Structures are given as C-alpha cells and as structure tokens.
Amino acid sequence: MTPLSGPHINNFEAEKERLENAGRFRWFHWAIIIASFTLTITVWYYAYKQQAEKKRATFERYATQAVELVTERMAKYEDALASGAAALKAHDLDMTVKEWETFATALHIETKYPGINGIGLIDRVSPDERESYLTKQRLDRPDFKIHPAHDAAELFPIVYIEPVSTNAAAVGLDMAHEANRYTAARKARNTGEPQITGPIILVQDARKTPGFLFFQPYFKGPTPDTIEARQAAFGGLVYAPFIFDRLIEGTLKKENRLVSLKIEDDGTVLLNEHPTEDADFDPNPVFSQTVERPIYGRNWMFEIRTTKAFRSEMTNNKPWIILIGGLLLNFLLLGLFTLLIRSNRRAISFANRMSDGQKTVANRLNNIVENAVDGLMTITKTGRIESYNKACEDIFGYKTEDVLGRHVTLLVPGLKDSYEELYISPFEINPSLEKDKKIIGQGREIEGQKKNGVLIDLSVSISEIWDDGRALYNTIVRDITEQKQAQQALQRTLEDLTLSNQELEKFAYVASHDLKSPLRAIDNLSCWLEEDLESVMDEENKDRMSKLRGRVARMEKLLAALLAYSRAGRLAHVPPIVNAQTLVGEVRDTLDFPKEFSLVLDKSLEDIEIERMPMEQVFHNLISNAVKHHDKATGKITISGEETETGFKFFVKDDGPGIETNFHDKIFEMFQTLKPRDEVEGSGMGLAFVKKALYHHGGDITVQSEYGKGSIFVVTWPKNPRKRTHPAEESIKSVAA
C-alpha cells in the first residue's frame, strides 16, 4: 500500500475540515430560526387581537340590536294604537262593539304585532254620568259593569277589548282604581302623548307575571295645545295590555341571540334572563353592558350579558393553532438543520432504515386501501375478484373471504359473462391508442346487488394496471343509491316550483283584474255624492273628495301595472320589427311630451332594427319617468344606442336630480318610488315591469347615476330574444342534473 503524501494528505485534511464544519451550526441557521420565531409571534398576536375585536363587535351588535328591537317594536305598537284613535275619530268618537271588533280584526295583531295581548278602548266617565253610561253599554252587553269600586273623582273604564276571548276579565275594569294605571292615564290625557304604566299585574294574566299598559289619548278635534284645553277636549284612551315576557318573546326570541337580558323599571324587574339556575347562565360573562332607555314616560334599564352559548360560539383556537404551528415549524426547522448537519454521519444507518421504511410504507398503503371510503377491488381479465377491501364489505354485505376468487357477477348480476367485453382494455380493441391511457370506465353507473338481494345503484371507475406482466382491472366502487334518490327528489321539486310560478302569475292576473270593478264603483259613488252635496259641501270636504278620487285613480294604475307585470314574460307572440329611431319618436308622440322638455334622438338609432314589443313599453316607461321625476320645470332627455357582438345597448340619459347609489337596486322592485305618493302619481311598477320584461327575453337594465348629476339607464337587448327561466328554476335544474 502506498502511503498518503502531498496532495492526498491535503485533500484528506480539507475533507475532514469540511465534514467538521458541516457538523456545526452556522450563523445563518440561527438567523432563519429567529426570523421564523419572530414571524410566528407577530402573526399570533395579530390573530389574537383580531379575535378579541370580533368578540367585542359581536357583543355590541347583539346588545344594540336587543335594545333597538324593543324600542322599534314599541314604536310599532304606538302606530297600532294611533290607528285605533284615528278609527274613533272617523266614527265621531262613537264606535259600537261590532265596529271595534271589525277594526281590531283588520289589524291582525296576532301576526303583525306579536307580543301584544289585545287592543281596547277606555272611556272617561264622571261619577254623575255613571248610571246613564252603564245603561247605554248594557243595551248591547247586559252584564257590563264598572269594577272595582274606588273613591277617585273620575272613572276610566275599559269599554271594549279585542280579542275578548282572552281578555274578558279586563272588560269594565276601571283604570282609576290603581295608582300606576291611573297616573299613566292622566299623564297621557294631560300631555296628549302616548304613555305606558309602571309595572303591574294584568287581570287576564293567570301567571301573575310583570306587565304594563300602553295608552294613546284621543281628543275631540285636533290635539289642543294646553293642558286645560286637552282636559276639556279629552275623549278617552286607546290602549293595549302587555305581559312583558310575551312582548320580549314576540320581539327577539332567546334562541336567536347569544346574550341574555334583564330589564327593570324604576327598580322593579320586568324580565330576568340571568337566573343562576339557567343552564345557559355564565357567572363570569365575557362582556356585559347596562343601557338606560326612556320608553313613553318610563325609564327602562337594560342589563345585557353574554351567555355560555356566546362563549362557545365565539371560542376560536385559531391564534393558538397559529402559535403552536409556528413553534412546531421552528422546532422542525431546528430538527431539519440538525438532520442535514448530521446526514454524512448517518449514511449507513439510513441504508438500514430504508428496509424498515419500505415495510412501513407497505403497511401504510394496506391501511389506506382497507380504510378507504370507496370500495376498492382488483379483478382479473376473466372477471375473478383478487382483492376486496372493507368498504366493499359495507357496500355489498359480503365478507372478503366470501368473494375472493369468485366472478364479479356475484356483485353485479347484470354483467353476466360480459365483464371482459364491457371493460376490455381500449388499446386492445384499437392498438392506435396510446399505452398510457389507462382509465377505462370512469364514473360509469351500473346496478349492483347486496348479499341480501337488495339492488343498489353503483358508480364505478376502472383502470388497467399491470402486475408481473399480467393485466388487472383496478375497480373503484361507490354506492350512489341515496344520491340518485336525492336527484329524483330535486327533479320533483323543480316540477312543483314551475307549477307554483304558473299559479302565482294566474293569481296576480285574476286579483288585479277583479279588483277594478269595486274601484270604479267607489269612483262613481264619490262623483254622485259630490254632485248631490255640492251646494252644502265646503272646500275642505271637496278637497277630500278630490283626494279620494285621486287615490282610486292611483289604485287603478297600480292594478293595471300589476296586471301587466303578471303578463310580462307570459304572453307568447311574435312582435313586429321596427327601426329604433322611429319607435322612440312614436313613443314621444303618444306620451304628450311637454313643451318645456327636449328629447334628443342620436343618429346611432337609425341603424338599429328591434322588436316593437316589449321595447315600446320599455322606452315609454323610461321617458315618462325622466319627465315625471325631474326636479326642474325644464329638462333634456337624450337617447342613443350601439350594436354589440350579441345584441344592442340603449342609453336613456336625463339631467334630472339623479339617484343615490344605495337606491340603484331598489328602484327596480315592485311598488317602489323615491318620492312620496302625493308628489308623484305612479304605481311604483314601471321599472319593475321593464326589468321583468327585459329579463324574460334575455335582456337587462341597469342605472348609472349620482345624486345631483342626472341618470343614465342602460338597456341591453339581445339580437335573438329568447325566453329565459327564473334563476331559482335554473339553479334547481343544474343540481338535479
């Protein structure tokens, strides 16, 4: 052996030094680890702060919503009481039991005003009038009485209450017998404003839970300006009784929120959702808040706390997952660097581990096959089953030992002996196909049979594999019986939806058509009354009659628009073709276009040929709207067009007041106008009709506008109009497919 010398020794020493350096940590290793750790802490802190802010925002939203919903609901109840006062004035402050019942029924308080126990009427009676008042009331109700007895200087009996079936105990009850009721009643009379009582127990509440009464005063004539005048003109009170927990249940159900409430009125608890025995009570709430809110003469204190459900709903481990994941990544980096540094020293042990690793991989692959969700089988070219996993056992009911070596028709009887014919390798039939195209029957649906004889729907995917020079078919099987049933159910749903749409359109047509007759009768009767009473009717009543006929005319327009809306997209016909400029000119002439406005037709319209209907109605609505909603006595409307690859675009531009961005979608809804009904006569159906008619033929309409800068309505019309189904039907069809 020749000893090492010169260059050999130098090379050995250099290699030795390189290996020693490879076995040490260098500065850039530590720089990467520190940078990764810093990034982990930064991301964790940001996620943690974001989660905390989200919790706070969610609680504040729930808290604000709870208080505002109660406040808004009380305002809605005030509207109901105000309508009762208006009804009384319409009857000259004298309504019968039957008339009050009719009014209360029309309110639909059970559905429109959930939480309200009823709506009633309270009279003010002096002690001297007591007997004559009782005599009058007993003409219709012989058992009517005022109760209980008291020493107050006036009586405030409940004369009517609906529904009377659940409020019978309140009929005849005198508000003056009890301080809370009497104080609120007098305050309502003296201020002329609606008032609620302090906490009371309602006579009709068998549970004896806290409640209150809501009073709305009414007067003879307009509400006077002074207390003395209001006391003199006072007619009585329209009132509603409330059981407080039913009010809250009708306003914001507890299951719909993640906070609990406690509401007090001057120290008296009206509602308490904080009992310690409640399963959802959180002794250490994440957030809590107290809000005082004046409610019609009383101050209600809202104490709002988060519940266990809030804590559970808002629990998010994302920041900690980020932190733990980041720390693990740092340790992995550290370990990776260690492994790389020591890789040269572990070459031999790595070779030994390779053998063990191959065994582990084989076991892992076997576990994957056995625990796969889909059934996996290996079948020979002659149809014999060679492998069969646990998912196949669940699908077919056969154990592995029952099917190995048997023909596949045991599981798929319909194939009989044609398995090889159906699933033969494609390149054996056509050798020109490339050898790497192994997928043969991907997603094919066939019928299988379970061990108990039940037939099931299967989706199979087959690929060809080679094992020791022989071809095998690797088959993936999935039970799609429930999926097929779901598709059939979706198809039935689509058919039901189509039928429902047809019935709805038919109803809109019949309802709008049949309602015109009584409206015409009302208009005729009002004209006859005005003619007969012309000599005795003052200007105020003449103005009222004029407004009445105006409302009738508006209703007729609304019904006509609704009728046209129901027909839009339902009438099948072939409209004539007309030049766009000619069509717009004809529309202008039929509109009786005002002299103060100018309508400019761009030359681009001369080269466009379109269908007369529904484009005639589209331009009619857009031009009339531009005039009707203009904020000045004069204006300019410009109409132009352009041809696109698939159709045409028309631009209807005006110099009117413009439309705020948040109303751009709302104006295309039915019964929507941006001005009060008394300022602009219209049904609110015009743009909704345009939208529907265009959509039905494959077109569309959008608006480009800013407040104070005019508007441009962009109409898209296809070259080949065709009927388009409703988006909901298209969605269901796609799912069913």
C-alpha positions in Angstrom: 0.0 0.0 0.0 1.3 3.3 -0.9 1.3 5.8 1.9 -0.6 9.1 1.6 1.5 12.0 0.8 1.4 15.6 -0.5 -1.9 16.4 -2.2 -3.6 13.3 -0.8 -2.9 14.5 2.8 -4.1 18.0 1.9 -7.3 16.7 0.3 -8.0 14.5 3.3 -7.5 17.3 5.7 -9.7 19.6 3.6 -12.5 16.9 3.5 -12.1 16.4 7.3 -12.5 20.1 7.9 -15.5 20.3 5.6 -17.2 17.5 7.4 -16.4 19.1 10.8 -17.9 22.4 9.6 -20.9 20.5 8.3 -21.4 19.2 11.8 -21.7 22.7 13.3 -24.5 25.3 13.4 -23.6 28.4 11.4 -24.9 32.0 11.9 -27.4 31.8 9.0 -29.1 28.7 10.6 -29.8 30.8 13.7 -30.9 33.8 11.7 -33.6 31.7 9.9 -34.9 30.2 13.2 -35.0 33.6 14.9 -36.8 35.1 11.9 -39.3 32.3 11.8 -40.0 32.6 15.6 -40.5 36.4 15.3 -42.9 35.9 12.4 -44.9 33.3 14.4 -45.3 35.6 17.4 -46.3 38.5 15.2 -49.0 36.5 13.4 -50.3 35.0 16.6 -50.6 38.5 18.3 -52.4 39.9 15.2 -54.9 36.9 15.1 -55.4 37.2 18.9 -56.2 40.9 18.7 -58.5 40.3 15.7 -60.4 37.6 17.5 -60.9 39.9 20.6 -62.1 42.7 18.4 -64.5 40.4 16.7 -65.9 39.2 20.0 -66.4 42.8 21.2 -68.1 43.8 17.9 -70.4 40.8 18.0 -71.5 41.5 21.6 -72.1 45.2 20.8 -74.1 44.2 17.8 -76.3 41.9 19.9 -76.6 44.4 22.7 -77.6 47.3 20.4 -80.0 45.0 18.5 -81.7 43.9 21.6 -82.4 47.5 22.8 -83.3 48.8 19.4 -85.6 46.0 18.6 -87.6 46.6 21.8 -87.7 50.3 21.1 -88.7 49.8 17.5 -91.4 47.3 18.5 -92.9 49.8 21.0 -93.0 52.4 18.2 -94.9 49.9 16.0 -97.4 49.3 18.8 -97.8 53.1 19.1 -98.8 53.1 15.4 -101.4 50.4 16.1 -102.9 52.5 18.9 -102.8 55.6 16.8 -104.7 53.8 14.1 -107.3 53.0 16.8 -107.6 56.7 17.7 -108.0 57.6 14.0 -110.7 55.0 13.6 -112.6 56.5 16.5 -112.3 60.0 15.0 -113.6 58.6 11.7 -116.7 57.4 13.7 -117.2 60.7 15.5 -115.8 59.1 18.7 -118.7 56.7 18.9 -118.0 53.1 17.9 -120.1 50.1 18.6 -118.8 46.8 19.9 -119.2 45.2 16.5 -117.3 48.1 14.8 -114.5 47.9 17.3 -114.3 44.1 16.7 -114.1 44.7 13.0 -111.3 47.3 13.4 -109.3 45.0 15.7 -109.7 42.1 13.4 -108.4 44.1 10.5 -105.2 44.9 12.4 -104.2 41.2 12.6 -102.5 41.8 15.9 -101.6 38.2 16.3 -99.3 38.2 13.2 -98.4 41.9 12.7 -97.9 42.8 16.4 -96.6 39.7 18.2 -96.3 40.2 21.9 -99.4 42.4 22.2 -102.3 40.9 24.3 -105.0 42.9 22.6 -106.3 46.3 21.8 -109.0 48.1 23.6 -110.9 51.4 24.3 -111.1 53.3 27.6 -113.8 56.0 28.2 -113.6 58.8 30.7 -116.8 58.9 32.8 -117.7 61.3 35.6 -119.4 59.9 38.7 -122.6 61.7 37.7 -122.7 60.0 34.3 -122.1 56.5 35.7 -125.7 55.2 35.6 -126.5 56.7 32.2 -123.2 55.3 30.8 -124.0 51.8 32.2 -127.5 51.9 30.7 -126.1 52.7 27.3 -123.5 50.0 27.4 -125.9 47.4 28.7 -128.1 47.8 25.6 -125.6 45.5 23.8 -124.0 43.8 26.8 -126.5 43.4 29.7 -123.7 42.1 32.0 -121.4 45.1 31.5 -120.3 46.6 34.8 -117.6 49.0 36.1 -115.2 47.5 38.7 -113.8 47.7 41.2 -115.3 50.4 43.4 -113.0 53.3 44.5 -113.1 56.9 45.7 -111.4 58.7 42.7 -113.1 61.7 41.2 -113.5 60.2 37.8 -113.8 56.8 36.1 -111.7 55.3 33.3 -113.5 52.0 32.5 -112.4 49.7 29.7 -115.3 49.6 27.4 -114.0 47.4 24.6 -111.1 44.9 24.3 -110.3 42.5 21.5 -109.8 39.7 21.4 -112.3 39.5 24.1 -112.0 35.7 24.5 -108.6 36.1 26.2 -109.2 39.5 27.8 -112.7 39.1 29.2 -111.6 39.8 32.8 -110.5 43.3 31.7 -113.9 44.5 30.3 -115.2 47.2 32.6 -112.0 47.4 34.7 -111.6 51.0 36.0 -108.1 52.4 35.5 -108.7 54.9 38.3 -108.7 52.1 40.9 -104.9 51.6 40.9 -102.1 54.2 41.1 -99.9 53.0 38.2 -102.8 52.8 35.8 -104.5 56.0 36.9 -101.2 58.0 36.9 -100.3 56.9 33.3 -103.9 57.5 32.0 -103.9 61.1 33.4 -100.4 61.8 32.1 -101.5 60.7 28.6 -104.5 63.0 28.8 -102.6 66.0 30.1 -99.6 65.7 27.7 -101.5 64.4 24.7 -98.7 61.9 24.1 -98.7 58.1 24.4 -97.7 56.7 27.8 -97.1 53.4 29.4 -97.8 52.4 33.0 -95.3 51.3 35.6 -95.1 47.6 36.2 -98.5 46.0 37.0 -100.1 42.6 37.1 -102.7 42.2 34.4 -106.1 40.9 35.5 -106.1 38.5 32.5 -102.7 37.0 33.3 -103.2 33.9 35.3 -99.4 33.5 35.8 -99.2 36.9 37.6 -96.1 38.0 35.8 -95.0 41.6 35.3 -96.8 43.6 32.6 -97.8 47.1 31.6 -100.5 49.1 29.7 -99.8 51.3 26.7 -102.2 54.4 26.5 -102.8 56.5 23.4 -105.1 59.5 24.1 -107.6 60.9 21.6 -109.5 64.2 21.6 -112.5 65.8 20.1 -110.9 67.5 17.1 -107.2 68.3 16.8 -105.0 67.8 19.9 -105.1 71.0 21.9 -102.0 73.0 22.9 -102.6 73.4 26.6 -103.3 71.1 29.5 -106.7 72.8 30.3 -107.8 72.5 26.7 -106.7 68.9 26.4 -108.6 68.0 29.6 -111.7 69.7 28.2 -111.5 68.0 24.7 -110.4 64.6 26.1 -112.3 61.8 24.6 -110.7 58.7 26.1 -107.8 56.3 25.5 -106.9 53.5 23.1 -104.8 51.0 25.0 -103.0 47.7 24.7 -102.1 45.3 27.6 -98.7 43.6 27.6 -97.4 40.7 29.5 -93.7 41.6 29.5 -92.1 38.2 28.8 -94.5 37.6 25.9 -93.5 41.0 24.5 -89.9 40.0 24.5 -90.6 36.6 23.1 -92.5 38.2 20.2 -89.8 40.8 19.6 -86.5 38.9 19.9 -86.6 35.2 20.8 -84.0 34.0 23.2 -82.8 31.2 20.9 -82.0 33.8 18.2 -79.4 35.6 20.3 -76.2 34.9 22.3 -76.9 37.4 25.1 -79.4 37.4 28.0 -81.4 40.4 29.2 -82.5 41.8 32.5 -84.9 44.7 32.2 -86.0 46.9 35.1 -88.5 49.8 35.5 -87.6 52.0 38.5 -86.1 49.1 40.4 -88.9 46.7 39.5 -87.7 43.7 37.5 -89.8 43.3 34.3 -87.7 40.5 32.8 -84.8 38.4 34.2 -82.9 36.0 32.0 -79.9 35.9 34.5 -81.1 33.3 37.0 -78.1 31.3 38.2 -80.0 28.0 37.7 -80.4 28.7 34.0 -78.2 26.2 32.0 -77.0 29.0 29.7 -76.1 31.4 32.6 -72.5 32.4 32.6 -71.3 33.5 36.1 -68.3 35.3 34.5 -69.6 36.7 31.3 -67.2 37.7 28.5 -69.0 41.1 28.2 -71.8 42.9 30.0 -73.4 46.3 29.5 -76.1 48.4 31.1 -78.2 50.7 28.9 -80.9 53.1 30.2 -83.6 54.0 27.6 -86.7 56.3 28.1 -89.8 54.4 26.9 -93.0 56.5 26.7 -92.8 58.2 30.0 -90.8 55.5 31.8 -87.1 54.7 32.1 -86.2 51.1 31.3 -82.8 49.8 32.4 -81.4 47.0 30.1 -78.7 44.8 31.6 -77.1 42.7 28.8 -74.7 39.8 29.5 -73.1 37.2 27.3 -74.2 33.6 27.8 -72.4 30.3 27.7 -73.6 29.9 24.1 -71.8 33.2 23.3 -68.6 31.9 24.9 -68.9 28.6 23.0 -69.8 30.3 19.7 -67.0 32.9 19.9 -64.3 30.4 21.0 -61.7 30.3 18.3 -58.5 28.4 18.7 -57.0 29.9 15.5 -54.5 32.2 17.3 -53.3 29.3 19.5 -53.2 26.9 16.5 -51.0 29.6 14.7 -48.7 29.9 17.7 -48.4 26.1 18.2 -48.0 25.5 14.5 -45.4 28.3 14.3 -43.4 26.8 17.2 -43.6 23.4 15.7 -42.3 24.8 12.5 -39.4 26.3 14.3 -38.6 23.0 16.0 -39.0 21.3 12.6 -36.5 23.8 11.2 -34.2 23.1 14.0 -34.6 19.4 13.6 -34.2 19.7 9.8 -30.9 21.6 10.2 -29.7 19.0 12.7 -30.6 16.2 10.3 -28.8 18.0 7.4 -25.8 18.6 9.5 -25.5 15.0 10.6 -26.5 13.5 7.3 -23.0 12.5 6.4 -22.6 10.7 9.8 -25.8 8.7 9.3 -25.4 7.3 5.8 -25.0 3.7 7.0 -27.9 3.8 9.4 -30.0 5.5 6.7 -29.5 2.4 4.5 -30.6 0.2 7.3 -33.7 2.2 7.9 -34.6 2.0 4.2 -35.6 -1.6 4.6 -37.8 -0.8 7.6 -39.2 2.2 5.8 -40.3 0.1 2.9 -42.2 -2.2 5.3 -43.8 0.8 6.9 -44.9 2.2 3.5 -46.4 -1.2 2.6 -48.3 -1.3 5.8 -49.5 2.2 5.3 -50.7 1.5 1.8 -52.5 -1.5 3.0 -54.2 0.6 5.7 -55.2 3.2 3.2 -56.8 0.6 1.0 -58.6 -1.1 3.9 -59.8 2.2 5.3 -60.7 3.9 2.1 -64.2 5.4 1.9 -64.9 3.9 -1.5 -64.9 0.3 -2.3 -61.7 -1.0 -4.0 -61.4 -4.3 -5.9 -58.9 -5.9 -8.2 -60.4 -8.1 -10.9 -58.7 -10.3 -13.5 -59.5 -10.1 -17.2 -61.7 -13.1 -16.8 -63.8 -11.3 -14.1 -62.4 -13.1 -11.0 -62.0 -11.0 -7.8 -58.5 -10.9 -6.4 -58.8 -8.2 -3.8 -61.7 -6.7 -1.9 -61.5 -4.0 0.9 -63.6 -3.3 3.9 -65.6 -0.5 2.2 -66.7 -3.2 -0.3 -67.9 -5.3 2.6 -70.0 -2.4 3.8 -71.4 -1.8 0.3 -72.3 -5.4 -0.7 -72.6 -7.2 2.7 -70.2 -10.0 1.7 -67.0 -10.7 3.7 -63.7 -10.7 1.9 -63.3 -14.5 2.2 -66.8 -15.0 0.6 -65.9 -13.2 -2.7 -62.1 -13.8 -3.3 -61.7 -16.0 -6.5 -65.4 -15.7 -7.4 -66.8 -14.0 -10.5 -67.7 -10.3 -10.4 -71.3 -11.1 -11.5 -71.9 -12.2 -7.9 -71.9 -8.4 -7.1 -73.1 -7.1 -10.4 -75.5 -9.7 -11.8 -76.4 -7.6 -14.9 -72.9 -8.1 -16.4 -73.3 -11.9 -16.5 -70.3 -13.1 -18.6 -69.7 -9.8 -20.4 -67.4 -8.2 -17.9 -64.3 -8.6 -20.1 -66.3 -7.4 -23.2 -67.5 -4.3 -21.4 -64.3 -3.4 -19.7 -61.6 -4.7 -22.0 -58.6 -2.5 -22.4 -59.3 0.1 -25.1 -55.9 -0.3 -26.7 -56.6 -4.0 -27.2 -59.6 -3.0 -29.3 -57.8 -0.1 -31.1 -54.0 -0.5 -31.0 -53.5 3.0 -32.3 -54.4 4.4 -28.8 -51.5 5.4 -26.6 -50.5 2.8 -24.0 -50.6 5.3 -21.1 -54.4 5.9 -21.4 -55.3 3.5 -18.6 -58.7 4.9 -17.5 -61.5 2.7 -18.9 -64.8 3.2 -17.2 -64.6 6.4 -15.1 -67.9 7.4 -13.4 -70.0 4.6 -15.2 -73.3 3.9 -13.4 -74.4 0.2 -13.1 -76.8 -1.7 -10.9 -75.3 -3.9 -8.1 -76.8 -6.5 -5.7 -76.2 -6.8 -2.0 -75.8 -10.1 -0.2 -79.5 -9.9 1.0 -80.7 -9.5 -2.6 -81.3 -5.7 -2.4 -80.4 -3.9 -5.7 -78.4 -0.7 -5.4 -77.1 2.0 -7.8 -73.3 2.0 -8.2 -70.8 4.4 -9.7 -67.7 2.5 -10.9 -64.3 3.8 -12.2 -61.9 1.2 -13.7 -58.3 1.5 -14.6 -55.9 -1.1 -16.0 -52.8 -2.0 -14.0 -50.0 -4.5 -14.7 -48.7 -6.9 -12.1 -45.8 -9.3 -13.1 -46.7 -9.0 -16.8 -50.4 -9.6 -16.5 -53.2 -7.1 -16.8 -55.6 -6.5 -13.9 -58.6 -4.1 -13.5 -58.4 -1.8 -10.5 -62.1 -1.0 -9.8 -63.4 1.8 -7.5 -67.0 1.3 -6.4 -69.3 3.8 -4.8 -72.9 3.3 -3.6 -74.9 6.2 -5.1 -78.4 5.0 -4.3 -79.1 7.9 -1.9 -77.6 10.3 -4.4 -80.0 9.1 -7.2 -82.9 9.3 -4.8 -81.9 12.9 -4.0 -81.7 13.8 -7.7 -85.2 12.4 -8.2 -86.5 14.5 -5.3 -84.8 17.6 -6.7 -86.5 17.0 -10.1 -89.9 16.8 -8.4 -89.1 20.0 -6.6 -88.4 21.7 -9.9 -91.7 20.5 -11.3 -93.5 21.8 -8.2 -91.7 25.2 -8.5 -92.8 25.5 -12.1 -96.4 24.8 -11.2 -96.3 27.2 -8.3 -95.0 30.0 -10.6 -97.8 29.4 -13.0 -100.4 29.5 -10.3 -98.9 32.7 -8.8 -99.0 34.5 -12.1 -102.6 33.4 -12.6 -103.5 34.7 -9.1 -101.9 38.1 -9.8 -103.8 38.4 -13.1 -107.2 37.4 -11.5 -106.7 39.6 -8.4 -105.7 42.7 -10.3 -108.5 42.2 -12.9 -111.3 41.6 -10.4 -110.4 44.4 -8.1 -111.1 47.1 -10.8 -114.9 46.8 -10.5 -115.2 47.9 -6.9 -112.7 50.7 -7.5 -114.8 52.0 -10.4 -117.9 51.8 -8.1 -116.1 53.9 -5.5 -115.2 56.5 -8.0 -118.8 56.7 -9.4 -120.3 57.0 -5.9 -117.8 59.7 -4.9 -118.8 61.7 -8.0 -122.6 61.3 -7.3 -122.1 62.3 -3.7 -120.2 65.5 -4.7 -122.9 66.4 -7.3 -125.7 65.8 -4.8 -124.0 67.7 -1.9 -122.3 70.4 -4.0 -124.4 73.2 -2.5 -123.7 72.3 1.1 -120.1 70.9 0.8 -117.3 73.2 2.0 -113.9 73.5 0.3 -112.2 71.1 2.8 -114.7 68.3 2.0 -114.4 69.0 -1.7 -110.7 68.7 -1.4 -111.1 65.4 0.5 -113.4 64.1 -2.3 -110.8 65.1 -4.8 -108.1 63.2 -2.9 -110.4 60.2 -2.6 -110.8 60.0 -6.4 -107.1 60.6 -6.8 -106.4 57.6 -4.5 -108.9 55.5 -6.6 -107.1 56.5 -9.8 -103.8 55.6 -8.3 -105.1 52.2 -7.2 -106.4 51.6 -10.8 -103.0 52.4 -12.2 -101.4 50.1 -9.6 -103.7 47.3 -10.6 -103.2 47.9 -14.3 -99.4 47.8 -13.7 -99.7 44.6 -11.6 -101.8 43.0 -14.4 -99.2 44.0 -17.0 -96.4 42.8 -14.6 -98.1 39.4 -14.3 -98.4 39.1 -18.0 -94.8 40.1 -18.7 -93.0 37.0 -19.9 -96.2 35.0 -20.1 -97.7 36.1 -23.4 -96.2 34.3 -26.4 -96.3 36.2 -29.6 -94.0 37.3 -32.5 -93.7 41.1 -32.3 -93.1 43.2 -35.5 -89.6 44.6 -36.2 -89.3 48.4 -36.3 -86.5 51.0 -36.6 -85.3 52.1 -33.2 -85.4 55.9 -34.0 -88.9 55.5 -35.5 -90.1 53.6 -32.4 -88.8 56.2 -29.9 -90.4 59.0 -32.0 -93.8 57.2 -31.9 -93.4 56.8 -28.1 -92.7 60.5 -27.7 -95.9 61.4 -29.7 -98.1 59.1 -27.6 -96.8 60.5 -24.3 -98.0 64.1 -24.9 -94.4 65.1 -24.3 -94.2 68.5 -22.5 -93.0 71.6 -24.5 -90.6 72.6 -21.7 -88.6 69.4 -22.2 -86.4 68.4 -25.2 -86.0 64.8 -26.4 -82.8 64.3 -28.5 -82.6 61.1 -30.6 -79.0 60.2 -31.5 -78.2 59.2 -35.1 -77.0 55.9 -33.9 -80.6 54.8 -33.5 -81.2 55.0 -37.3 -79.2 51.8 -38.0 -80.8 49.6 -35.3 -83.8 47.3 -36.0 -85.6 45.9 -32.9 -88.8 44.2 -31.9 -91.7 46.7 -31.2 -92.8 44.9 -28.1 -91.7 45.0 -25.3 -89.2 47.7 -26.3 -92.0 50.2 -26.9 -93.1 49.8 -23.3 -89.5 50.0 -22.1 -88.9 53.4 -23.8 -92.4 54.6 -22.7 -91.6 53.9 -19.0 -88.1 55.3 -19.1 -89.1 58.6 -20.9 -92.2 59.2 -18.8 -90.1 58.5 -15.6 -87.4 61.0 -16.7 -90.1 63.7 -17.0 -92.2 62.7 -14.0 -89.2 62.6 -11.6 -87.4 65.7 -12.9 -86.7 68.3 -10.2 -87.0 71.3 -12.6 -89.6 72.7 -14.9 -87.4 72.2 -18.0 -85.1 69.3 -18.9 -83.3 67.4 -21.6 -83.5 63.7 -22.4 -81.0 62.0 -24.8 -81.4 58.5 -26.2 -78.6 56.8 -28.1 -77.7 53.2 -29.0 -74.9 51.0 -30.1 -74.6 47.5 -31.5 -72.6 44.8 -29.6 -71.4 41.4 -30.6 -74.5 39.7 -29.1 -77.1 42.5 -29.2 -77.8 46.2 -28.7 -77.3 48.7 -25.9 -79.6 51.7 -25.5 -78.7 54.7 -23.3 -81.5 56.9 -21.9 -79.8 59.9 -20.3 -81.5 62.8 -18.4 -80.3 65.9 -16.5 -82.7 65.3 -13.5 -81.8 65.1 -9.8 -80.0 61.7 -10.0 -80.3 58.7 -7.8 -78.3 57.9 -4.8 -76.1 54.7 -5.2 -77.9 52.8 -2.4 -81.2 53.1 -4.3 -79.9 51.7 -7.6 -81.3 48.2 -7.0 -84.4 49.3 -5.0 -85.9 51.3 -7.9 -86.4 48.1 -9.9 -88.6 46.5 -7.2 -92.4 46.5 -7.3 -94.2 49.4 -5.6 -91.0 51.4 -5.0 -90.8 55.1 -5.7 -88.2 57.6 -4.3 -90.8 60.4 -3.8 -93.9 60.5 -1.6 -97.1 59.2 -3.3 -98.7 62.6 -3.1 -95.9 64.2 -5.0 -95.7 61.8 -7.9 -98.6 59.8 -9.2 -97.5 56.4 -10.1 -97.9 52.7 -9.3 -94.3 52.0 -8.5 -94.5 49.2 -11.0 -92.9 50.8 -14.1 -89.3 49.9 -13.7 -90.2 46.5 -12.2 -92.2 45.8 -15.3 -89.3 46.9 -17.5 -86.8 44.7 -15.6 -89.1 41.6 -15.8 -89.9 42.1 -19.5 -86.3 42.5 -20.5 -85.1 39.6 -18.3 -87.7 37.3 -19.8 -86.3 38.0 -23.3 -82.7 37.6 -22.3 -82.1 41.4 -21.8 -81.4 43.5 -18.8 -81.4 47.1 -17.4 -79.0 48.9 -15.1 -78.7 52.5 -13.9 -75.6 54.8 -13.7 -76.3 57.8 -11.5 -75.1 60.0 -8.7 -77.2 62.3 -6.7 -77.5 65.7 -8.3 -75.8 64.7 -11.6 -78.6 63.1 -13.6 -79.1 59.5 -14.6 -78.3 57.1 -17.4 -80.4 53.9 -17.8 -78.6 51.3 -19.8 -80.9 48.8 -21.6 -79.4 45.6 -23.0 -81.4 43.8 -25.8 -80.2 40.6 -27.5 -80.2 40.1 -31.2 -82.1 36.8 -30.8 -84.5 37.3 -27.9 -85.5 34.1 -26.2 -87.5 33.1 -23.2 -85.4 32.8 -20.1 -86.5 30.8 -17.0 -86.4 32.1 -13.4 -82.9 31.9 -11.7 -84.3 29.6 -9.0 -85.5 27.1 -11.6 -82.2 27.2 -13.4 -80.4 26.5 -10.1 -82.6 23.5 -9.2 -82.2 22.1 -12.8 -78.4 22.3 -12.5 -78.4 20.5 -9.2 -80.8 17.8 -10.4 -78.6 17.2 -13.4 
